[in-house]
Each structure stands twice: as C-alpha cells, then as structure tokens.
Amino acid sequence: MLILLPPSEGKTPATEGDPVDPAALWLPALAPARRRVLTRLVAMCRRTSARGIAGSLATLGLSAGQTSEVTRNAALESAPAAPAASVYSGVLYEALDAASLPAPAGEWLRSRAVVFSGLWGVVRLGDRIPAYRLSVGVTLPSVGGLTSYWKKALPGALDREAQGRPVLDLRSGAYAAMWTPPAPTSATVRVLHERLVGGVPTRSVVSHFNKATKGRLVRSLSEAAAAPTSIDEVVTALRDLKYTVEEQPVPPGRPRRLDVVVADL
C-alpha cells in the first residue's frame, strides 16, 4: 500500500544535524532532478540586491514580510536536516502526530506514506530534509514550471513502486498533478462534513478539517497496521476503523473516488 500526502506550507526547522543528501532520500534515482531544483532555488535566493530579493519573493509567491523564507532557502545546502515527519508541521501532520506513534505503527507509516514536494519530488516521512519554502506551483529560473518538471521525472521511479499495490491518494490538487497513479488500483479521498441545516442533512467540504481528518485517518491505518491488497480492502479497513466511507461513480479509466463523511470536526 502507498499513501500519497501533500507537504505542508508550515515547517519546523531542524536545530542540529547534517545537511540533506539528495541521494539518500527515497528513490535515489531522483537525486539529479532534486539537485537541479535545489541548486537553482539556492542560487536565486542568494541574490542580495533589493531587486534580486524582490524577484525571489515574487517567484516564490511571498510577501515582503516573508523575506526570512528567502534567506532560509539560500542556506539549504548547509542547513541542518531532520526527518520529514518532524519538519512538516501543518494541520494534517499535527493530526497525524507521527512522533507519538508506537514503534511498530511508526515503522508502518514510514514504509508506506509518501510526501510530494516541489523541491524533492517525493520523500518518505523518515527522510532527512531541511525546512524550505517552494510550492509546486512555482516556475523556477532555468528549471521551468515545477509541476511539469516533476511530472516528467517521477513516473519512471514511482510507477514501479505502485505496481500491484493499492494507492490511497490524499493529495491536494496542485500536488496530485505531479504524478498519476494507476487508475485500477488507486483511489482519491474527499472529506465531507455532514450537519443538519433546518432539519435537512447537508454536506460540505471544509478545508482545515479536511486536512485534519486525513491526518487522523492515516494515523488510524498506522495504528491498525492495515495490510490491504486492493482498494476494496482499503475501504473495508477504513470502515472497520469506524470511518463512514461512500464510493462515488467515476468514468472508466479514472481512479476510484471515496468520500469520508464526518459529523464531528
């Protein structure tokens, strides 16, 4: 089983440790592609003139008050690295709380969860990375649009990893565009909040709690050491864990679509 996760915009920098080694990350065949993005990002962010800093902020989609993010990017090649599970600190990762998992559940998680990244392509949660700022929607000088860049680089390695395994896709739209898993063995997940409005059950997507529910869902699967061999078994595993899962129809050749319905946020 593979679980596909988005990164988080918020990150917690490591305070000590060796710098990142792109070749030591999961799927080392991606090291040249990672180094190219890293090198170009660092070179761009090392510009210290007012014009250079303004250009970096504009490229990264940041405001003038976020100049510290540019400064951090400029030092990525020598910055301390830590496990990705402790660097990513957004809503999903807070709900997942990987650090508090029992050892067997943590090992289960590290061997199955895959985080998509504009900088690294893909990493495991145990891979050591520094805190960085680079969304996949960025167009990087001398590299181009990162979505297209990784869309070309990832299939050769990821297609082999996904072969014969169910793939549970929890990514947001921008990161989902980086790689398309095999349709027959993959499923996307949408979280819906159900509540009564005037006595009528109403469902809606709520972004913040969508992320939190996905984090809790992955934690539940980790604690249960779920071992599904198909999407049908993934659905069964989630229902056994007391999640309300409904499948929606999709056109032929598309990933299956699962709705997880929650009443409490």
RAJO-V69473 format. One record per helix or strand of 2 or more residues. SS is the DSSP state (a for helix, b for strand). FROM is the first residue (numbers start at 1). TO is the last residue. If there is no record, write none. Layout:
# RAJO-V69473
{{SS & FROM & TO} {SS & FROM & TO}}
This chain:
# RAJO-V69473
{{b & 2 & 5} {a & 22 & 24} {a & 28 & 45} {a & 50 & 60} {a & 64 & 74} {b & 82 & 83} {a & 84 & 87} {a & 91 & 96} {a & 98 & 100} {a & 103 & 112} {b & 113 & 117} {b & 121 & 124} {b & 128 & 129} {b & 139 & 140} {b & 144 & 145} {a & 146 & 153} {a & 155 & 162} {b & 167 & 169} {a & 173 & 176} {a & 183 & 185} {b & 186 & 197} {b & 200 & 204} {a & 207 & 224} {a & 231 & 240} {b & 244 & 248} {b & 256 & 262}}
